[in-house]
Amino acid sequence: MTRLVTLALVAGLVACADGDATPSAAPVEPVASTPAVGDGIIGGMDPEMRDAVVAQASEETGVDAGEIRVLSAEAVTWSDGAIGCPQEGMSYTQALVPGFRVVLDVAGEEMHYHAGGDGIFFACDDPQEPIGDGTVDR
């Protein structure tokens, strides 16, 4: 697999070379592993996505959105199609699923919201831990 990726990168660089010009790659900016809450993107989630989850929790609980605190918000990898919230009697796809997890403090109660890659969040009363940080190796 690594050999194929390397060959593809080399082929792409050679195809981009112009005559005697040496192909060069743009510098890659390092990415912070988990920026602090309030610093924009947190663990792969943009502010609009977090705000939507807070609004959803506010609507579902009746607690004013301004009183809801985001404890964590991150892109994760779920172990299967249950997206970290299996329901009794249900069958789920047995494949890694990239998605998101948000943990909120709503009136002193911790609430978990999970989503798959589609970004559609739902409250999870019995949350399971994700298996990774949002990167799925294929």
C-alpha positions in Angstrom: 0.0 0.0 0.0 2.8 2.4 0.9 4.6 1.6 -2.3 1.5 2.4 -4.3 1.1 5.7 -2.6 4.7 6.6 -3.2 4.5 5.6 -6.8 1.4 7.7 -7.3 3.1 10.7 -5.7 6.2 10.4 -7.8 4.1 10.0 -11.0 2.1 13.1 -10.0 5.3 15.1 -9.4 6.9 14.0 -12.7 3.7 14.8 -14.6 3.8 18.3 -13.1 7.4 18.9 -13.9 7.9 21.4 -16.8 11.0 20.5 -18.9 14.1 20.9 -16.7 12.1 22.5 -13.8 12.3 20.7 -10.5 8.9 19.9 -9.0 8.4 21.3 -5.5 5.8 20.7 -2.9 4.2 23.6 -1.0 5.2 23.6 2.7 2.7 21.8 4.9 1.5 23.7 8.0 1.6 21.6 11.2 -1.9 20.9 12.6 -2.4 21.1 16.4 -3.8 17.9 17.7 -6.6 19.4 19.8 -7.0 23.2 19.9 -8.7 24.6 22.9 -12.5 25.2 22.9 -13.2 28.6 21.4 -10.2 28.6 19.0 -12.2 27.9 15.9 -11.8 24.3 14.6 -11.7 21.8 17.5 -10.5 18.3 16.8 -11.8 18.5 13.2 -15.1 20.2 13.9 -15.8 23.7 12.8 -17.7 26.3 15.0 -20.9 26.1 12.9 -21.1 22.4 13.5 -20.6 22.8 17.3 -23.2 25.7 17.4 -25.7 23.5 15.6 -25.3 20.7 18.2 -25.7 23.3 21.0 -28.9 24.6 19.3 -30.2 21.1 19.0 -29.5 20.3 22.7 -31.2 23.6 23.6 -34.3 22.7 21.6 -34.4 19.2 23.0 -33.9 20.2 26.6 -35.4 23.7 26.8 -32.2 25.0 28.3 -31.0 28.3 26.8 -28.2 27.8 24.3 -26.1 30.4 26.2 -26.1 28.3 29.3 -24.9 25.1 27.5 -21.1 24.5 27.7 -19.1 22.5 25.1 -16.9 20.1 27.1 -15.4 18.5 24.0 -16.0 18.4 20.3 -13.9 16.1 18.1 -13.7 14.1 14.9 -13.5 10.4 15.8 -13.6 7.0 14.3 -16.5 4.7 15.4 -16.0 1.0 15.4 -19.2 0.3 13.5 -22.4 1.7 12.1 -23.9 2.1 15.6 -21.8 5.3 15.8 -21.0 4.7 19.4 -24.6 4.3 20.5 -25.8 0.8 19.9 -29.5 0.0 20.4 -30.7 -3.4 21.6 -32.0 -5.6 18.8 -30.4 -3.6 16.0 -27.8 -4.8 13.5 -25.0 -2.5 12.4 -22.5 -2.3 9.6 -19.3 -3.9 10.8 -16.9 -1.3 9.3 -15.0 1.7 10.7 -17.1 4.8 10.4 -15.6 8.3 10.5 -17.7 10.7 12.5 -18.0 13.2 15.4 -18.6 13.3 19.1 -19.7 16.3 21.2 -20.0 16.3 24.9 -22.0 19.1 26.5 -22.7 20.4 30.0 -26.5 21.1 30.0 -27.7 22.5 33.3 -25.0 20.4 35.1 -25.8 17.2 33.2 -23.4 15.7 30.8 -24.9 15.0 27.4 -23.3 13.2 24.5 -24.1 13.8 20.8 -22.7 11.5 18.1 -22.7 11.7 14.3 -21.4 9.7 11.4 -19.6 11.4 8.5 -22.8 13.0 7.4 -22.7 15.3 10.4 -26.3 14.5 11.5 -26.1 14.5 15.3 -28.3 12.6 17.8 -28.3 12.4 21.6 -26.8 9.2 22.9 -27.9 8.1 26.4 -25.5 5.2 26.7 -22.3 6.4 24.8 -19.5 4.0 23.8 -16.0 5.2 23.3 -14.7 5.8 19.7 -11.7 3.7 18.6 -9.8 6.6 17.1 -9.3 10.2 16.4 -11.2 10.6 13.1 -8.6 9.3 10.7 -9.7 6.0 9.0 -6.9 4.1 7.3 -8.2 2.3 4.2 
